[in-house]
Amino acid sequence: MNTETAKQKSNNKIKKLNYEALGGMWPGIQLYYPPVKYAPSLGIYEDLEGASKRMKKHAHATEAHTLIFDLEDGCRQKEMSRTLLEKELPLLREARPDVTIAVRVNSFRTEEYINDMSLIRKLPECVDVVMLSKAGEVYGPAEIRDLSNELAMLNTEITIQPIIEHPKSLKIAPELMSYSTVKHVVFGIHDFSKAMGINITPVGWIDELHYFLNQLMFEARISGKGVIGGVETLIGQGAMPSNFLEPHDVRRWLDLHGDDEARIVFKHAVREREMGLTGKQVIHPGHIHLCKVAYTPSPTDIALKIRILKAAIDADALLGGAIKFDGEMLDPPMFGKALQTLLRAYALRALKEEDMDFTLDVLNQLPLQVIRQNWPYGEME
């Protein structure tokens, strides 16, 4: 092989693959966490001391991938909430560096937005994501441009998740997603349905907004961005044990212990996973693990996909050719789907270290173009 051919072959592959080149970790299951909470039994809002105790008890022990601290629609005591976060976010960061911290700020350039950004300027190392409410509705893509520039001066690691809550935003979604600071966008189903005059229900919202969700997914796929699904408003009773990981465990728990709300939320999460969404929002802590197992490949599924890829490699069929596997004919598109399963497991923090090494080895055997076909996220050069 001459030098030029070897150089070209090297350029077509990622020799020392860094997972960050594939877009990094996904938002996963995002829990809306109210900074200052209303107590219906008492008819009052908690004070800062009570909110601080609750945060240390619950937020520090969360199983969610991401905690969303909402300063917009779900927050009545905005100033008190900002005061609480200024004190508590550094403690949360120290206690749970594995949890993504997201702050949902108010609409661009409103008075509350300016106050929210003052908070973020005080805590640039404690915020991973800024979720921009009603993104692009007033000033268009310039909102993302200006917010990106401001965050770049604070911490270049902070990303933006625009919330698509209006048909105007959906129309300009490609422009909103054109900035490198945007890795994922949120489909804000309730405000979006309100703007469209569509009545949605907690049970059927996926079908009722299916057309628009598909539109957003289509544009995001072209842009190499992820989409975070709609927030579930159902509140049930109880939670599935966190050691239940296999599909049969989940089915048994839902049949024996799950309520109607849990069954509906799980069904929605499974459909979103099948559509390729990269995150899901919940408001009930009991739904965190339920949605996790819906979104995340099970250990059995991961083991199966590794067996498929090993068989393809042994037959030298990874880039062309077909193999017989467990009574089925498999070819490169199926190998790509198996690889997607492993990458999805990694992006949701569910891939063991030895399986990560195997996945990297497979990626390094593929041309860059093939990797992009199977995994559109990230910036691979």
C-alpha positions as CSV (number, residue, x, y, z in Angstrom):
1,M,0.0,0.0,0.0
2,N,1.5,3.3,-1.1
3,T,1.8,6.3,1.3
4,E,-1.0,8.3,-0.3
5,T,-3.5,5.4,-0.1
6,A,-2.6,4.7,3.5
7,K,-3.1,8.4,4.4
8,Q,-6.5,8.4,2.7
9,K,-7.5,5.3,4.5
10,S,-6.5,6.9,7.8
11,N,-8.4,10.1,7.1
12,N,-11.6,8.0,6.5
13,K,-11.5,6.6,10.0
14,I,-11.4,8.0,13.5
15,K,-8.1,6.6,14.9
16,K,-8.3,7.7,18.4
17,L,-12.0,8.2,18.9
18,N,-13.2,10.4,21.7
19,Y,-16.8,9.9,22.6
20,E,-17.2,13.7,22.7
21,A,-16.8,13.6,18.9
22,L,-20.0,11.6,18.9
23,G,-22.0,14.3,20.7
24,G,-21.2,13.4,24.3
25,M,-23.8,12.2,26.8
26,W,-27.5,12.6,26.1
27,P,-29.9,14.5,28.4
28,G,-31.6,11.3,29.2
29,I,-34.4,11.4,31.8
30,Q,-34.8,15.0,33.0
31,L,-36.6,15.7,36.3
32,Y,-38.3,19.0,36.8
33,Y,-37.2,20.0,40.3
34,P,-39.1,23.1,41.8
35,P,-36.6,25.3,43.6
36,V,-39.1,26.8,46.0
37,K,-42.2,24.6,46.3
38,Y,-45.8,25.3,47.2
39,A,-47.2,23.1,50.0
40,P,-50.9,22.5,49.2
41,S,-51.5,21.0,52.7
42,L,-50.3,24.2,54.3
43,G,-51.5,26.6,51.6
44,I,-48.1,28.4,51.6
45,Y,-44.7,28.3,49.9
46,E,-41.8,26.9,51.8
47,D,-39.1,29.2,53.1
48,L,-35.5,29.1,52.1
49,E,-34.5,26.9,54.9
50,G,-37.2,24.3,54.1
51,A,-36.3,24.4,50.4
52,S,-32.6,23.9,51.2
53,K,-33.4,20.9,53.4
54,R,-35.6,19.4,50.7
55,M,-33.0,19.9,48.0
56,K,-30.3,18.1,50.1
57,K,-32.7,15.3,50.8
58,H,-34.1,14.7,47.3
59,A,-32.0,16.5,44.6
60,H,-28.7,15.1,46.0
61,A,-30.2,11.6,45.8
62,T,-31.9,11.7,42.4
63,E,-31.6,8.9,39.9
64,A,-32.3,11.3,37.0
65,H,-29.7,12.0,34.4
66,T,-30.6,15.7,34.5
67,L,-32.2,18.0,37.0
68,I,-34.1,20.9,35.6
69,F,-34.5,23.9,37.8
70,D,-37.4,25.8,36.3
71,L,-37.4,29.6,36.7
72,E,-40.2,30.1,34.1
73,D,-43.8,28.8,34.0
74,G,-43.4,26.4,36.9
75,C,-41.9,29.0,39.3
76,R,-43.9,31.5,41.2
77,Q,-41.3,32.6,43.7
78,K,-38.7,33.6,41.1
79,E,-36.4,35.8,43.2
80,M,-36.4,33.4,46.2
81,S,-35.7,30.5,43.8
82,R,-32.7,32.3,42.4
83,T,-31.4,33.0,45.9
84,L,-31.8,29.4,46.7
85,L,-30.0,28.2,43.6
86,E,-27.1,30.6,44.1
87,K,-26.5,28.9,47.5
88,E,-27.4,25.3,46.7
89,L,-26.0,24.6,43.1
90,P,-22.4,24.6,44.2
91,L,-23.2,22.1,46.9
92,L,-25.2,19.9,44.4
93,R,-22.3,20.1,41.9
94,E,-19.8,18.9,44.6
95,A,-22.1,16.1,45.8
96,R,-23.3,14.9,42.4
97,P,-20.9,15.7,39.6
98,D,-22.5,12.9,37.6
99,V,-25.9,14.7,37.4
100,T,-26.4,17.3,34.6
101,I,-27.7,20.6,36.0
102,A,-30.1,22.5,33.7
103,V,-31.6,25.9,34.4
104,R,-34.8,26.8,32.5
105,V,-34.7,30.6,32.0
106,N,-37.5,32.9,31.0
107,S,-38.2,34.2,27.5
108,F,-35.3,36.0,25.8
109,R,-34.7,39.6,26.9
110,T,-37.6,39.8,29.4
111,E,-36.9,41.3,32.8
112,E,-36.9,37.9,34.4
113,Y,-34.6,36.5,31.7
114,I,-32.1,39.3,32.6
115,N,-32.3,38.3,36.3
116,D,-31.9,34.6,35.4
117,M,-28.8,35.3,33.4
118,S,-27.4,37.3,36.4
119,L,-27.7,34.1,38.4
120,I,-25.9,32.1,35.7
121,R,-23.1,34.6,35.5
122,K,-22.5,34.0,39.2
123,L,-22.4,30.2,38.8
124,P,-20.9,29.4,35.4
125,E,-19.2,26.2,36.7
126,C,-22.4,24.9,38.3
127,V,-24.6,25.0,35.2
128,D,-24.4,22.6,32.3
129,V,-27.4,23.5,30.3
130,V,-29.5,26.7,29.8
131,M,-33.0,25.8,28.6
132,L,-34.4,28.8,26.7
133,S,-38.2,29.1,27.0
134,K,-40.2,30.0,24.0
135,A,-37.1,30.0,21.9
136,G,-37.1,32.2,18.8
137,E,-40.7,33.4,19.1
138,V,-39.8,37.1,19.3
139,Y,-36.3,37.7,17.9
140,G,-35.9,34.5,15.9
141,P,-32.5,32.7,15.7
142,A,-30.7,35.8,17.0
143,E,-31.8,34.7,20.5
144,I,-29.6,31.6,20.3
145,R,-26.8,33.6,18.7
146,D,-26.7,36.2,21.4
147,L,-27.2,33.7,24.2
148,S,-24.4,31.5,22.8
149,N,-22.0,34.5,22.7
150,E,-22.8,35.4,26.3
151,L,-22.3,31.9,27.5
152,A,-19.0,31.6,25.6
153,M,-17.6,34.3,27.8
154,L,-18.7,32.5,31.0
155,N,-18.1,28.8,30.3
156,T,-17.6,27.2,26.8
157,E,-19.0,23.9,28.1
158,I,-22.5,25.2,28.8
159,T,-24.9,24.2,26.1
160,I,-28.3,25.5,25.1
161,Q,-31.6,23.6,24.8
162,P,-34.1,25.7,22.9
163,I,-37.7,24.8,23.8
164,I,-39.9,24.7,20.8
165,E,-43.3,26.0,22.1
166,H,-44.8,27.7,19.0
167,P,-45.2,27.0,15.3
168,K,-43.0,30.0,14.7
169,S,-40.2,28.2,16.5
170,L,-40.8,25.0,14.6
171,K,-40.7,26.8,11.3
172,I,-37.2,28.2,12.1
173,A,-36.0,25.0,13.9
174,P,-33.1,24.4,11.4
175,E,-31.8,27.9,12.2
176,L,-32.1,27.5,15.9
177,M,-30.2,24.2,15.6
178,S,-27.4,25.6,13.5
179,Y,-25.4,26.8,16.5
180,S,-22.7,24.5,18.0
181,T,-24.0,25.3,21.5
182,V,-27.3,23.5,20.7
183,K,-26.9,19.7,21.0
184,H,-30.6,18.9,21.8
185,V,-33.9,20.7,21.5
186,V,-37.0,20.3,23.6
187,F,-40.5,19.8,22.3
188,G,-42.7,21.9,24.6
189,I,-46.0,20.1,24.0
190,H,-48.3,22.1,26.2
191,D,-47.5,25.6,25.0
192,F,-47.2,24.3,21.4
193,S,-50.6,22.7,21.5
194,K,-52.0,25.9,23.1
195,A,-50.5,28.0,20.3
196,M,-52.0,25.7,17.7
197,G,-55.4,25.5,19.3
198,I,-55.1,21.7,19.6
199,N,-56.6,20.0,22.6
200,I,-54.2,17.3,24.0
201,T,-54.7,14.8,26.7
202,P,-52.2,13.2,29.1
203,V,-53.0,9.8,27.6
204,G,-52.9,10.6,23.9
205,W,-50.6,13.6,23.4
206,I,-48.1,11.7,21.3
207,D,-50.8,10.8,18.7
208,E,-52.4,14.3,18.9
209,L,-49.0,16.0,18.2
210,H,-47.5,13.2,16.1
211,Y,-47.3,15.3,12.9
212,F,-45.4,18.1,14.5
213,L,-43.1,15.9,16.5
214,N,-42.1,14.1,13.3
215,Q,-41.4,17.5,11.7
216,L,-39.0,18.4,14.5
217,M,-37.4,15.0,14.5
218,F,-36.8,15.3,10.7
219,E,-35.1,18.7,11.0
220,A,-33.1,17.6,14.0
221,R,-31.8,14.4,12.2
222,I,-30.6,16.5,9.3
223,S,-28.9,19.0,11.7
224,G,-27.3,16.2,13.8
225,K,-29.2,17.2,16.9
226,G,-31.2,15.3,19.5
227,V,-34.8,15.9,20.5
228,I,-36.1,15.7,24.0
229,G,-39.7,14.5,24.3
230,G,-42.7,16.0,26.0
231,V,-43.1,16.3,29.7
232,E,-45.5,13.9,31.4
233,T,-48.0,15.5,33.7
234,L,-49.5,12.3,35.1
235,I,-48.7,11.7,38.8
236,G,-49.0,8.1,40.0
237,Q,-48.3,6.2,43.2
238,G,-45.1,4.3,44.0
239,A,-41.9,3.6,42.0
240,M,-40.4,0.6,40.3
241,P,-37.3,-0.7,42.1
242,S,-34.1,0.6,40.5
243,N,-32.6,-2.9,40.1
244,F,-35.3,-3.8,37.5
245,L,-33.5,-3.5,34.2
246,E,-34.8,-6.3,31.9
247,P,-38.1,-6.0,29.9
248,H,-39.7,-9.0,31.7
249,D,-39.0,-7.4,35.1
250,V,-40.7,-4.2,34.0
251,R,-43.7,-6.0,32.6
252,R,-44.1,-8.0,35.8
253,W,-43.9,-4.9,38.0
254,L,-46.4,-3.0,35.8
255,D,-48.8,-6.0,35.9
256,L,-48.6,-6.5,39.7
257,H,-47.8,-3.1,41.1
258,G,-48.0,-0.4,38.5
259,D,-51.0,2.0,38.3
260,D,-52.6,3.3,35.2
261,E,-50.4,6.5,35.2
262,A,-47.2,4.4,35.3
263,R,-48.4,2.2,32.4
264,I,-49.2,5.3,30.3
265,V,-45.9,7.0,31.0
266,F,-44.0,3.8,30.2
267,K,-45.9,3.3,27.0
268,H,-45.1,6.9,25.9
269,A,-41.4,6.5,26.8
270,V,-41.1,3.3,24.8
271,R,-42.7,5.1,21.8
272,E,-40.3,8.0,22.1
273,R,-37.3,5.6,22.3
274,E,-38.5,3.9,19.2
275,M,-38.6,7.3,17.4
276,G,-35.0,7.9,18.4
277,L,-35.6,10.7,21.0
278,T,-32.6,11.5,23.2
279,G,-34.3,12.6,26.4
280,K,-37.6,12.7,28.3
281,Q,-38.9,15.0,30.9
282,V,-40.9,13.9,34.0
283,I,-42.3,15.7,37.0
284,H,-42.8,12.7,39.3
285,P,-39.6,11.1,40.8
286,G,-41.4,7.7,40.7
287,H,-41.3,7.9,36.9
288,I,-37.5,8.4,36.6
289,H,-36.4,4.7,36.6
290,L,-39.5,3.6,34.7
291,C,-38.6,6.0,31.8
292,K,-34.9,5.1,32.2
293,V,-35.5,1.4,31.4
294,A,-37.8,2.4,28.5
295,Y,-35.1,4.6,27.0
296,T,-32.1,2.5,27.7
297,P,-31.1,-0.7,26.1
298,S,-31.3,-3.6,28.5
299,P,-28.2,-5.6,29.5
300,T,-29.6,-8.6,27.5
301,D,-30.1,-6.4,24.4
302,I,-26.6,-5.0,24.7
303,A,-25.1,-8.5,25.0
304,L,-27.1,-9.6,21.9
305,K,-25.9,-6.6,19.8
306,I,-22.3,-7.3,20.8
307,R,-22.6,-10.9,19.7
308,I,-24.0,-9.7,16.3
309,L,-21.1,-7.3,15.7
310,K,-18.5,-9.9,16.8
311,A,-20.0,-12.3,14.3
312,A,-19.9,-9.7,11.6
313,I,-16.3,-8.9,12.3
314,D,-15.3,-12.6,12.4
315,A,-16.9,-13.0,8.9
316,D,-15.3,-9.8,7.6
317,A,-18.8,-8.6,6.7
318,L,-18.9,-5.3,8.7
319,L,-18.6,-3.2,5.6
320,G,-20.2,-5.7,3.1
321,G,-21.6,-9.1,3.1
322,A,-24.2,-11.1,4.9
323,I,-24.2,-13.5,7.7
324,K,-26.6,-16.0,9.3
325,F,-27.3,-15.2,12.9
326,D,-29.8,-17.1,15.1
327,G,-31.8,-18.1,12.0
328,E,-31.8,-14.7,10.5
329,M,-29.9,-13.1,7.6
330,L,-28.1,-10.0,8.7
331,D,-26.1,-7.4,6.6
332,P,-24.5,-4.0,7.2
333,P,-27.7,-2.1,7.8
334,M,-28.5,-4.5,10.7
335,F,-24.9,-4.2,11.9
336,G,-25.4,-0.4,12.0
337,K,-28.5,-0.8,14.1
338,A,-26.6,-3.0,16.5
339,L,-23.9,-0.3,16.7
340,Q,-26.6,2.3,17.3
341,T,-27.8,0.3,20.3
342,L,-24.4,0.3,21.9
343,L,-23.9,4.0,21.3
344,R,-27.3,4.8,22.7
345,A,-26.4,2.8,25.8
346,Y,-23.2,4.8,26.2
347,A,-25.0,8.1,25.7
348,L,-27.4,7.2,28.5
349,R,-24.6,6.1,30.8
350,A,-25.4,2.4,30.6
351,L,-22.5,0.8,28.8
352,K,-19.9,-1.1,30.8
353,E,-16.2,-0.1,30.4
354,E,-15.3,-3.3,28.6
355,D,-18.2,-2.9,26.2
356,M,-17.1,0.7,25.6
357,D,-13.7,-0.6,24.5
358,F,-15.4,-3.0,22.1
359,T,-17.6,-0.3,20.7
360,L,-14.6,2.0,20.1
361,D,-12.8,-0.9,18.3
362,V,-15.8,-1.4,16.0
363,L,-16.0,2.3,15.3
364,N,-12.3,2.4,14.4
365,Q,-12.9,-0.2,11.8
366,L,-15.5,1.9,10.0
367,P,-15.1,4.7,7.5
368,L,-16.1,8.1,8.8
369,Q,-19.0,8.3,6.3
370,V,-20.5,5.0,7.6
371,I,-20.2,6.3,11.2
372,R,-22.0,9.5,10.2
373,Q,-24.8,7.4,8.5
374,N,-25.4,5.5,11.7
375,W,-24.8,8.3,14.2
376,P,-25.5,11.9,13.1
377,Y,-24.7,13.5,16.4
378,G,-21.5,15.4,17.3
379,E,-18.9,17.0,15.1
380,M,-16.6,14.4,13.4
381,E,-13.9,15.7,11.1
